[in-house]
Amino acid sequence: ASTTGDCRSTVLINLSATPQLAVEKRVPAGSGPYFSNQAVTYTIKVSNPATVGTAGTISQVQVDDTLPSNFLSAAWTCQASSTNTTCPTISPTGLTLAATGLSLAPGEYVTFTAVAQLGAVNANQSGVVNTATVKSNAATPWACTTGTNAACQSVASVNLAATPQLAV
């Protein structure tokens, strides 16, 4: 049998051209419980999960995080995912991070890290909860991956214990 004409096949590729903000706050898995005067490491990953085109760059992103009063101090750093993205100027004041002017190209992210010194833990404390907030201050705000133009938020919990437990 013979065929004439072109043989064609269509393959659909799902591409995300719409920029969206995403934020994920974490404490290392398997860490804790934490005791008085221990250091706790938090990470905040802020990303633009879009995969297509420069039109998908998100600009004027603001990142805010205030650690709970259970902590005495914190040292904040930032690391970009590539040379295409730069960390914004961060202004940590004690337990508070305020980062403004962040721009994220499609597929790019920055990771903020806080190494926080825990204060005294009382016997009735079982943990602390902390929330990081990310929003776009652009004239047309970018939506969060949750589909809302409101600020994106991510929560991390830390388990606490008043005294170390000895296991044999």
MITI-413480 format. One record per atom (N, C-alpha, C): residue in three letters; x, y, z. Coordinates in nm, 3 decimals. Layout:
<node 'ALA',<X,Y,Z>>
...
end
This chain:
<node 'ALA',<0.085,-0.117,0.000>>
<node 'ALA',<0.000,0.000,0.000>>
<node 'ALA',<0.089,0.122,0.000>>
<node 'SER',<0.045,0.222,-0.069>>
<node 'SER',<0.123,0.346,-0.074>>
<node 'SER',<0.039,0.460,-0.020>>
<node 'THR',<0.108,0.559,0.035>>
<node 'THR',<0.040,0.678,0.084>>
<node 'THR',<0.098,0.799,0.013>>
<node 'THR',<0.017,0.896,-0.004>>
<node 'THR',<0.063,1.021,-0.061>>
<node 'THR',<0.040,1.132,0.037>>
<node 'GLY',<0.115,1.239,0.024>>
<node 'GLY',<0.099,1.354,0.115>>
<node 'GLY',<0.192,1.340,0.234>>
<node 'ASP',<0.180,1.436,0.325>>
<node 'ASP',<0.264,1.441,0.445>>
<node 'ASP',<0.207,1.357,0.557>>
<node 'CYS',<0.295,1.291,0.626>>
<node 'CYS',<0.256,1.225,0.751>>
<node 'CYS',<0.293,1.320,0.863>>
<node 'ARG',<0.200,1.350,0.949>>
<node 'ARG',<0.226,1.446,1.056>>
<node 'ARG',<0.182,1.390,1.190>>
<node 'SER',<0.253,1.434,1.289>>
<node 'SER',<0.218,1.397,1.424>>
<node 'SER',<0.227,1.524,1.509>>
<node 'THR',<0.135,1.539,1.599>>
<node 'THR',<0.135,1.656,1.686>>
<node 'THR',<0.162,1.612,1.829>>
<node 'VAL',<0.259,1.677,1.889>>
<node 'VAL',<0.291,1.651,2.029>>
<node 'VAL',<0.266,1.779,2.106>>
<node 'LEU',<0.183,1.774,2.206>>
<node 'LEU',<0.155,1.890,2.290>>
<node 'LEU',<0.250,1.890,2.408>>
<node 'ILE',<0.312,2.005,2.430>>
<node 'ILE',<0.403,2.022,2.543>>
<node 'ILE',<0.342,2.126,2.634>>
<node 'ASN',<0.324,2.092,2.759>>
<node 'ASN',<0.266,2.184,2.855>>
<node 'ASN',<0.375,2.279,2.905>>
<node 'LEU',<0.366,2.407,2.869>>
<node 'LEU',<0.463,2.508,2.911>>
<node 'LEU',<0.392,2.614,2.994>>
<node 'SER',<0.460,2.660,3.094>>
<node 'SER',<0.403,2.764,3.179>>
<node 'SER',<0.468,2.897,3.143>>
<node 'ALA',<0.391,2.985,3.076>>
<node 'ALA',<0.444,3.115,3.038>>
<node 'ALA',<0.400,3.223,3.136>>
<node 'THR',<0.314,3.189,3.228>>
<node 'THR',<0.266,3.287,3.323>>
<node 'THR',<0.352,3.284,3.448>>
<node 'PRO',<0.416,3.397,3.478>>
<node 'PRO',<0.499,3.398,3.599>>
<node 'PRO',<0.413,3.390,3.724>>
<node 'GLN',<0.460,3.318,3.820>>
<node 'GLN',<0.391,3.308,3.948>>
<node 'GLN',<0.495,3.303,4.058>>
<node 'LEU',<0.462,3.362,4.169>>
<node 'LEU',<0.549,3.356,4.286>>
<node 'LEU',<0.524,3.228,4.363>>
<node 'ALA',<0.631,3.171,4.415>>
<node 'ALA',<0.619,3.056,4.503>>
<node 'ALA',<0.716,3.076,4.618>>
<node 'VAL',<0.675,3.032,4.736>>
<node 'VAL',<0.762,3.043,4.854>>
<node 'VAL',<0.751,2.914,4.934>>
<node 'GLU',<0.865,2.869,4.985>>
<node 'GLU',<0.869,2.750,5.069>>
<node 'GLU',<0.965,2.774,5.184>>
<node 'LYS',<0.914,2.769,5.306>>
<node 'LYS',<0.996,2.786,5.426>>
<node 'LYS',<1.012,2.651,5.492>>
<node 'ARG',<1.137,2.618,5.531>>
<node 'ARG',<1.164,2.486,5.587>>
<node 'ARG',<1.264,2.491,5.701>>
<node 'VAL',<1.257,2.388,5.781>>
<node 'VAL',<1.358,2.353,5.879>>
<node 'VAL',<1.405,2.215,5.833>>
<node 'PRO',<1.535,2.185,5.839>>
<node 'PRO',<1.582,2.055,5.788>>
<node 'PRO',<1.502,1.938,5.843>>
<node 'ALA',<1.467,1.846,5.756>>
<node 'ALA',<1.391,1.727,5.795>>
<node 'ALA',<1.468,1.648,5.899>>
<node 'GLY',<1.395,1.595,5.996>>
<node 'GLY',<1.458,1.512,6.098>>
<node 'GLY',<1.527,1.590,6.208>>
<node 'SER',<1.522,1.723,6.198>>
<node 'SER',<1.588,1.803,6.302>>
<node 'SER',<1.490,1.828,6.416>>
<node 'GLY',<1.543,1.846,6.532>>
<node 'GLY',<1.460,1.872,6.649>>
<node 'GLY',<1.428,1.743,6.722>>
<node 'PRO',<1.381,1.751,6.843>>
<node 'PRO',<1.347,1.877,6.908>>
<node 'PRO',<1.471,1.959,6.940>>
<node 'TYR',<1.448,2.088,6.953>>
<node 'TYR',<1.555,2.181,6.986>>
<node 'TYR',<1.545,2.220,7.133>>
<node 'PHE',<1.660,2.245,7.194>>
<node 'PHE',<1.667,2.278,7.335>>
<node 'PHE',<1.719,2.421,7.353>>
<node 'SER',<1.713,2.472,7.473>>
<node 'SER',<1.761,2.607,7.503>>
<node 'SER',<1.901,2.629,7.447>>
<node 'ASN',<1.921,2.745,7.391>>
<node 'ASN',<2.050,2.793,7.340>>
<node 'ASN',<2.104,2.717,7.218>>
<node 'GLN',<2.022,2.639,7.151>>
<node 'GLN',<2.066,2.573,7.029>>
<node 'GLN',<2.042,2.663,6.908>>
<node 'ALA',<2.118,2.639,6.801>>
<node 'ALA',<2.098,2.709,6.675>>
<node 'ALA',<1.998,2.632,6.590>>
<node 'VAL',<1.905,2.705,6.529>>
<node 'VAL',<1.805,2.648,6.440>>
<node 'VAL',<1.825,2.713,6.303>>
<node 'THR',<1.829,2.631,6.198>>
<node 'THR',<1.847,2.683,6.063>>
<node 'THR',<1.715,2.677,5.988>>
<node 'TYR',<1.671,2.792,5.939>>
<node 'TYR',<1.553,2.803,5.854>>
<node 'TYR',<1.599,2.836,5.712>>
<node 'THR',<1.529,2.784,5.611>>
<node 'THR',<1.553,2.829,5.473>>
<node 'THR',<1.421,2.876,5.414>>
<node 'ILE',<1.430,2.980,5.331>>
<node 'ILE',<1.314,3.034,5.260>>
<node 'ILE',<1.351,3.036,5.112>>
<node 'LYS',<1.283,2.955,5.032>>
<node 'LYS',<1.308,2.951,4.888>>
<node 'LYS',<1.196,3.029,4.819>>
<node 'VAL',<1.235,3.135,4.746>>
<node 'VAL',<1.140,3.217,4.671>>
<node 'VAL',<1.169,3.193,4.524>>
<node 'SER',<1.066,3.154,4.446>>
<node 'SER',<1.091,3.116,4.308>>
<node 'SER',<0.984,3.166,4.212>>
<node 'ASN',<1.020,3.163,4.083>>
<node 'ASN',<0.930,3.187,3.970>>
<node 'ASN',<0.928,3.056,3.893>>
<node 'PRO',<0.827,2.970,3.917>>
<node 'PRO',<0.827,2.839,3.853>>
<node 'PRO',<0.790,2.840,3.704>>
<node 'ALA',<0.765,2.957,3.645>>
<node 'ALA',<0.736,2.962,3.501>>
<node 'ALA',<0.857,2.910,3.424>>
<node 'THR',<0.832,2.854,3.305>>
<node 'THR',<0.940,2.792,3.230>>
<node 'THR',<0.964,2.854,3.093>>
<node 'VAL',<0.887,2.954,3.054>>
<node 'VAL',<0.897,3.004,2.917>>
<node 'VAL',<0.915,3.155,2.913>>
<node 'GLY',<1.010,3.203,2.833>>
<node 'GLY',<1.019,3.342,2.792>>
<node 'GLY',<1.060,3.444,2.896>>
<node 'THR',<1.122,3.550,2.849>>
<node 'THR',<1.165,3.657,2.937>>
<node 'THR',<1.048,3.742,2.985>>
<node 'ALA',<0.934,3.735,2.915>>
<node 'ALA',<0.817,3.810,2.960>>
<node 'ALA',<0.768,3.758,3.095>>
<node 'GLY',<0.818,3.640,3.133>>
<node 'GLY',<0.776,3.581,3.259>>
<node 'GLY',<0.859,3.622,3.378>>
<node 'THR',<0.945,3.725,3.362>>
<node 'THR',<1.025,3.770,3.475>>
<node 'THR',<0.938,3.844,3.576>>
<node 'ILE',<0.952,3.808,3.701>>
<node 'ILE',<0.879,3.874,3.809>>
<node 'ILE',<0.971,3.980,3.868>>
<node 'SER',<0.918,4.098,3.890>>
<node 'SER',<1.001,4.205,3.946>>
<node 'SER',<0.935,4.263,4.071>>
<node 'GLN',<1.013,4.342,4.141>>
<node 'GLN',<0.969,4.413,4.261>>
<node 'GLN',<0.910,4.319,4.367>>
<node 'VAL',<0.980,4.209,4.390>>
<node 'VAL',<0.936,4.111,4.489>>
<node 'VAL',<0.990,4.151,4.626>>
<node 'GLN',<0.907,4.138,4.726>>
<node 'GLN',<0.942,4.170,4.864>>
<node 'GLN',<0.929,4.044,4.949>>
<node 'VAL',<1.029,4.018,5.033>>
<node 'VAL',<1.029,3.902,5.122>>
<node 'VAL',<1.038,3.952,5.266>>
<node 'ASP',<0.946,3.909,5.350>>
<node 'ASP',<0.944,3.948,5.491>>
<node 'ASP',<0.934,3.826,5.579>>
<node 'ASP',<1.010,3.826,5.686>>
<node 'ASP',<1.005,3.717,5.783>>
<node 'ASP',<1.051,3.770,5.918>>
<node 'THR',<0.969,3.750,6.018>>
<node 'THR',<1.007,3.784,6.156>>
<node 'THR',<1.004,3.656,6.237>>
<node 'LEU',<1.120,3.620,6.289>>
<node 'LEU',<1.128,3.499,6.371>>
<node 'LEU',<1.058,3.521,6.505>>
<node 'PRO',<1.006,3.415,6.564>>
<node 'PRO',<0.936,3.427,6.692>>
<node 'PRO',<1.029,3.480,6.802>>
<node 'SER',<0.969,3.535,6.905>>
<node 'SER',<1.044,3.594,7.016>>
<node 'SER',<1.120,3.490,7.097>>
<node 'ASN',<1.100,3.362,7.071>>
<node 'ASN',<1.176,3.256,7.138>>
<node 'ASN',<1.324,3.260,7.100>>
<node 'PHE',<1.356,3.331,6.991>>
<node 'PHE',<1.494,3.338,6.944>>
<node 'PHE',<1.560,3.465,6.994>>
<node 'LEU',<1.692,3.457,7.017>>
<node 'LEU',<1.768,3.571,7.068>>
<node 'LEU',<1.831,3.653,6.956>>
<node 'SER',<1.875,3.586,6.850>>
<node 'SER',<1.942,3.653,6.739>>
<node 'SER',<1.934,3.565,6.615>>
<node 'ALA',<1.967,3.624,6.500>>
<node 'ALA',<1.969,3.548,6.375>>
<node 'ALA',<2.070,3.608,6.280>>
<node 'ALA',<2.138,3.523,6.205>>
<node 'ALA',<2.228,3.566,6.098>>
<node 'ALA',<2.164,3.524,5.966>>
<node 'TRP',<2.139,3.621,5.878>>
<node 'TRP',<2.070,3.596,5.752>>
<node 'TRP',<2.167,3.601,5.634>>
<node 'THR',<2.149,3.510,5.538>>
<node 'THR',<2.226,3.512,5.414>>
<node 'THR',<2.131,3.486,5.297>>
<node 'CYS',<2.180,3.508,5.175>>
<node 'CYS',<2.101,3.482,5.055>>
<node 'CYS',<2.190,3.420,4.949>>
<node 'GLN',<2.136,3.324,4.876>>
<node 'GLN',<2.208,3.262,4.766>>
<node 'GLN',<2.114,3.250,4.646>>
<node 'ALA',<2.161,3.295,4.528>>
<node 'ALA',<2.083,3.288,4.405>>
<node 'ALA',<2.106,3.154,4.335>>
<node 'SER',<2.007,3.111,4.256>>
<node 'SER',<2.016,2.982,4.188>>
<node 'SER',<2.112,2.983,4.071>>
<node 'SER',<2.139,3.100,4.014>>
<node 'SER',<2.232,3.107,3.901>>
<node 'SER',<2.285,3.250,3.888>>
<node 'THR',<2.373,3.269,3.791>>
<node 'THR',<2.427,3.403,3.768>>
<node 'THR',<2.324,3.494,3.702>>
<node 'ASN',<2.211,3.439,3.656>>
<node 'ASN',<2.104,3.520,3.596>>
<node 'ASN',<2.021,3.593,3.700>>
<node 'THR',<2.029,3.549,3.823>>
<node 'THR',<1.951,3.608,3.932>>
<node 'THR',<2.047,3.654,4.040>>
<node 'THR',<2.021,3.770,4.095>>
<node 'THR',<2.105,3.818,4.205>>
<node 'THR',<2.019,3.836,4.329>>
<node 'CYS',<2.081,3.813,4.442>>
<node 'CYS',<2.012,3.834,4.568>>
<node 'CYS',<1.988,3.982,4.588>>
<node 'PRO',<1.874,4.017,4.643>>
<node 'PRO',<1.849,4.157,4.672>>
<node 'PRO',<1.929,4.200,4.794>>
<node 'THR',<1.934,4.328,4.817>>
<node 'THR',<1.993,4.377,4.940>>
<node 'THR',<1.903,4.334,5.054>>
<node 'ILE',<1.960,4.264,5.150>>
<node 'ILE',<1.878,4.222,5.263>>
<node 'ILE',<1.908,4.312,5.381>>
<node 'SER',<1.803,4.343,5.454>>
<node 'SER',<1.815,4.430,5.570>>
<node 'SER',<1.766,4.356,5.693>>
<node 'PRO',<1.848,4.265,5.744>>
<node 'PRO',<1.805,4.198,5.866>>
<node 'PRO',<1.825,4.288,5.986>>
<node 'THR',<1.723,4.295,6.067>>
<node 'THR',<1.730,4.372,6.191>>
<node 'THR',<1.690,4.277,6.302>>
<node 'GLY',<1.787,4.228,6.375>>
<node 'GLY',<1.756,4.133,6.482>>
<node 'GLY',<1.693,4.008,6.424>>
<node 'LEU',<1.568,3.985,6.458>>
<node 'LEU',<1.498,3.865,6.416>>
<node 'LEU',<1.417,3.884,6.288>>
<node 'THR',<1.425,4.002,6.227>>
<node 'THR',<1.341,4.034,6.111>>
<node 'THR',<1.423,4.045,5.984>>
<node 'LEU',<1.375,3.980,5.878>>
<node 'LEU',<1.433,3.991,5.744>>
<node 'LEU',<1.339,4.076,5.660>>
<node 'ALA',<1.394,4.175,5.591>>
<node 'ALA',<1.317,4.253,5.494>>
<node 'ALA',<1.404,4.263,5.369>>
<node 'ALA',<1.360,4.199,5.261>>
<node 'ALA',<1.434,4.202,5.135>>
<node 'ALA',<1.342,4.258,5.028>>
<node 'THR',<1.388,4.360,4.956>>
<node 'THR',<1.305,4.423,4.853>>
<node 'THR',<1.381,4.430,4.722>>
<node 'GLY',<1.306,4.451,4.613>>
<node 'GLY',<1.367,4.471,4.482>>
<node 'GLY',<1.414,4.345,4.413>>
<node 'LEU',<1.365,4.230,4.454>>
<node 'LEU',<1.406,4.103,4.394>>
<node 'LEU',<1.337,4.085,4.259>>
<node 'SER',<1.413,4.039,4.159>>
<node 'SER',<1.358,4.002,4.028>>
<node 'SER',<1.393,3.857,4.002>>
<node 'LEU',<1.296,3.781,3.950>>
<node 'LEU',<1.317,3.639,3.924>>
<node 'LEU',<1.277,3.604,3.781>>
<node 'ALA',<1.373,3.557,3.703>>
<node 'ALA',<1.345,3.509,3.568>>
<node 'ALA',<1.276,3.373,3.579>>
<node 'PRO',<1.214,3.327,3.471>>
<node 'PRO',<1.149,3.195,3.475>>
<node 'PRO',<1.245,3.085,3.518>>
<node 'GLY',<1.199,3.001,3.611>>
<node 'GLY',<1.277,2.890,3.660>>
<node 'GLY',<1.383,2.927,3.762>>
<node 'GLU',<1.396,3.053,3.795>>
<node 'GLU',<1.500,3.098,3.888>>
<node 'GLU',<1.445,3.109,4.030>>
<node 'TYR',<1.536,3.107,4.127>>
<node 'TYR',<1.497,3.120,4.268>>
<node 'TYR',<1.613,3.176,4.348>>
<node 'VAL',<1.580,3.224,4.466>>
<node 'VAL',<1.681,3.261,4.565>>
<node 'VAL',<1.644,3.188,4.694>>
<node 'THR',<1.748,3.159,4.773>>
<node 'THR',<1.726,3.093,4.902>>
<node 'THR',<1.786,3.180,5.011>>
<node 'PHE',<1.700,3.221,5.103>>
<node 'PHE',<1.744,3.295,5.221>>
<node 'PHE',<1.764,3.193,5.333>>
<node 'THR',<1.870,3.207,5.409>>
<node 'THR',<1.896,3.117,5.521>>
<node 'THR',<1.913,3.199,5.648>>
<node 'ALA',<1.847,3.155,5.753>>
<node 'ALA',<1.862,3.218,5.884>>
<node 'ALA',<1.914,3.112,5.980>>
<node 'VAL',<2.025,3.143,6.045>>
<node 'VAL',<2.073,3.059,6.154>>
<node 'VAL',<2.039,3.138,6.281>>
<node 'ALA',<1.940,3.087,6.353>>
<node 'ALA',<1.883,3.159,6.467>>
<node 'ALA',<1.920,3.091,6.598>>
<node 'GLN',<1.956,3.173,6.695>>
<node 'GLN',<1.992,3.124,6.828>>
<node 'GLN',<1.869,3.121,6.916>>
<node 'LEU',<1.832,3.001,6.959>>
<node 'LEU',<1.714,2.982,7.043>>
<node 'LEU',<1.744,3.026,7.185>>
<node 'GLY',<1.649,3.093,7.249>>
<node 'GLY',<1.663,3.134,7.389>>
<node 'GLY',<1.622,3.020,7.481>>
<node 'ALA',<1.582,3.054,7.600>>
<node 'ALA',<1.539,2.955,7.699>>
<node 'ALA',<1.407,2.892,7.655>>
<node 'VAL',<1.397,2.762,7.671>>
<node 'VAL',<1.274,2.689,7.639>>
<node 'VAL',<1.208,2.650,7.770>>
<node 'ASN',<1.083,2.689,7.787>>
<node 'ASN',<1.007,2.656,7.908>>
<node 'ASN',<0.949,2.516,7.898>>
<node 'ALA',<0.920,2.457,8.012>>
<node 'ALA',<0.868,2.320,8.016>>
<node 'ALA',<0.734,2.307,7.944>>
<node 'ASN',<0.656,2.415,7.936>>
<node 'ASN',<0.524,2.407,7.873>>
<node 'ASN',<0.527,2.441,7.723>>
<node 'GLN',<0.644,2.465,7.667>>
<node 'GLN',<0.654,2.494,7.524>>
<node 'GLN',<0.681,2.367,7.445>>
<node 'SER',<0.601,2.342,7.343>>
<node 'SER',<0.624,2.223,7.261>>
<node 'SER',<0.674,2.259,7.122>>
<node 'GLY',<0.664,2.385,7.085>>
<node 'GLY',<0.711,2.425,6.953>>
<node 'GLY',<0.683,2.570,6.923>>
<node 'VAL',<0.741,2.616,6.813>>
<node 'VAL',<0.714,2.750,6.762>>
<node 'VAL',<0.681,2.741,6.614>>
<node 'VAL',<0.597,2.830,6.568>>
<node 'VAL',<0.556,2.835,6.429>>
<node 'VAL',<0.602,2.969,6.372>>
<node 'ASN',<0.653,2.966,6.251>>
<node 'ASN',<0.705,3.087,6.188>>
<node 'ASN',<0.655,3.093,6.044>>
<node 'THR',<0.620,3.214,5.998>>
<node 'THR',<0.565,3.234,5.864>>
<node 'THR',<0.650,3.333,5.786>>
<node 'ALA',<0.685,3.297,5.663>>
<node 'ALA',<0.752,3.388,5.570>>
<node 'ALA',<0.647,3.439,5.471>>
<node 'THR',<0.655,3.568,5.435>>
<node 'THR',<0.560,3.629,5.343>>
<node 'THR',<0.635,3.688,5.224>>
<node 'VAL',<0.582,3.662,5.104>>
<node 'VAL',<0.640,3.711,4.980>>
<node 'VAL',<0.529,3.775,4.899>>
<node 'LYS',<0.559,3.894,4.843>>
<node 'LYS',<0.459,3.959,4.758>>
<node 'LYS',<0.528,4.041,4.650>>
<node 'SER',<0.452,4.072,4.548>>
<node 'SER',<0.504,4.155,4.439>>
<node 'SER',<0.450,4.296,4.457>>
<node 'ASN',<0.539,4.394,4.450>>
<node 'ASN',<0.498,4.534,4.459>>
<node 'ASN',<0.487,4.598,4.321>>
<node 'ALA',<0.483,4.517,4.217>>
<node 'ALA',<0.471,4.568,4.080>>
<node 'ALA',<0.333,4.630,4.060>>
<node 'ALA',<0.322,4.718,3.959>>
<node 'ALA',<0.194,4.783,3.929>>
<node 'ALA',<0.085,4.679,3.906>>
<node 'THR',<0.118,4.572,3.838>>
<node 'THR',<0.028,4.457,3.823>>
<node 'THR',<0.092,4.343,3.900>>
<node 'PRO',<0.043,4.315,4.022>>
<node 'PRO',<0.107,4.214,4.106>>
<node 'PRO',<0.101,4.076,4.041>>
<node 'TRP',<0.206,3.999,4.062>>
<node 'TRP',<0.209,3.862,4.013>>
<node 'TRP',<0.134,3.773,4.110>>
<node 'ALA',<0.067,3.673,4.058>>
<node 'ALA',<-0.011,3.582,4.142>>
<node 'ALA',<0.080,3.479,4.207>>
<node 'CYS',<0.036,3.433,4.323>>
<node 'CYS',<0.103,3.321,4.388>>
<node 'CYS',<0.066,3.193,4.316>>
<node 'THR',<0.143,3.088,4.336>>
<node 'THR',<0.109,2.960,4.273>>
<node 'THR',<-0.024,2.908,4.325>>
<node 'THR',<-0.072,2.965,4.435>>
<node 'THR',<-0.203,2.927,4.487>>
<node 'THR',<-0.315,2.994,4.409>>
<node 'GLY',<-0.280,3.085,4.314>>
<node 'GLY',<-0.379,3.147,4.228>>
<node 'GLY',<-0.436,3.278,4.280>>
<node 'THR',<-0.377,3.333,4.383>>
<node 'THR',<-0.427,3.458,4.439>>
<node 'THR',<-0.322,3.569,4.424>>
<node 'ASN',<-0.366,3.692,4.411>>
<node 'ASN',<-0.273,3.805,4.404>>
<node 'ASN',<-0.233,3.854,4.542>>
<node 'ALA',<-0.287,3.793,4.644>>
<node 'ALA',<-0.248,3.830,4.780>>
<node 'ALA',<-0.106,3.779,4.806>>
<node 'ALA',<-0.050,3.816,4.917>>
<node 'ALA',<0.086,3.772,4.952>>
<node 'ALA',<0.090,3.619,4.965>>
<node 'CYS',<0.201,3.561,4.920>>
<node 'CYS',<0.224,3.417,4.936>>
<node 'CYS',<0.283,3.396,5.075>>
<node 'GLN',<0.245,3.287,5.139>>
<node 'GLN',<0.299,3.258,5.271>>
<node 'GLN',<0.337,3.111,5.281>>
<node 'SER',<0.439,3.086,5.362>>
<node 'SER',<0.481,2.949,5.391>>
<node 'SER',<0.517,2.943,5.539>>
<node 'VAL',<0.476,2.834,5.603>>
<node 'VAL',<0.493,2.819,5.748>>
<node 'VAL',<0.588,2.704,5.778>>
<node 'ALA',<0.675,2.724,5.877>>
<node 'ALA',<0.763,2.617,5.926>>
<node 'ALA',<0.746,2.606,6.077>>
<node 'SER',<0.743,2.484,6.125>>
<node 'SER',<0.729,2.458,6.269>>
<node 'SER',<0.855,2.393,6.322>>
<node 'VAL',<0.891,2.430,6.444>>
<node 'VAL',<1.008,2.375,6.512>>
<node 'VAL',<0.962,2.312,6.642>>
<node 'ASN',<0.999,2.186,6.663>>
<node 'ASN',<0.968,2.119,6.789>>
<node 'ASN',<1.069,2.159,6.895>>
<node 'LEU',<1.020,2.188,7.015>>
<node 'LEU',<1.106,2.229,7.127>>
<node 'LEU',<1.092,2.131,7.242>>
<node 'ALA',<1.194,2.123,7.323>>
<node 'ALA',<1.190,2.044,7.446>>
<node 'ALA',<1.267,2.122,7.553>>
<node 'ALA',<1.217,2.120,7.675>>
<node 'ALA',<1.278,2.198,7.783>>
<node 'ALA',<1.417,2.145,7.820>>
<node 'THR',<1.434,2.015,7.822>>
<node 'THR',<1.564,1.957,7.858>>
<node 'THR',<1.598,1.844,7.764>>
<node 'PRO',<1.725,1.825,7.735>>
<node 'PRO',<1.764,1.713,7.650>>
<node 'PRO',<1.727,1.581,7.715>>
<node 'GLN',<1.685,1.485,7.632>>
<node 'GLN',<1.650,1.354,7.682>>
<node 'GLN',<1.764,1.259,7.650>>
<node 'LEU',<1.803,1.179,7.748>>
<node 'LEU',<1.911,1.083,7.729>>
<node 'LEU',<1.851,0.951,7.684>>
<node 'ALA',<1.903,0.898,7.575>>
<node 'ALA',<1.857,0.769,7.525>>
<node 'ALA',<1.973,0.671,7.531>>
<node 'VAL',<1.942,0.550,7.570>>
<node 'VAL',<2.045,0.445,7.578>>
<node 'VAL',<2.008,0.333,7.484>>
end
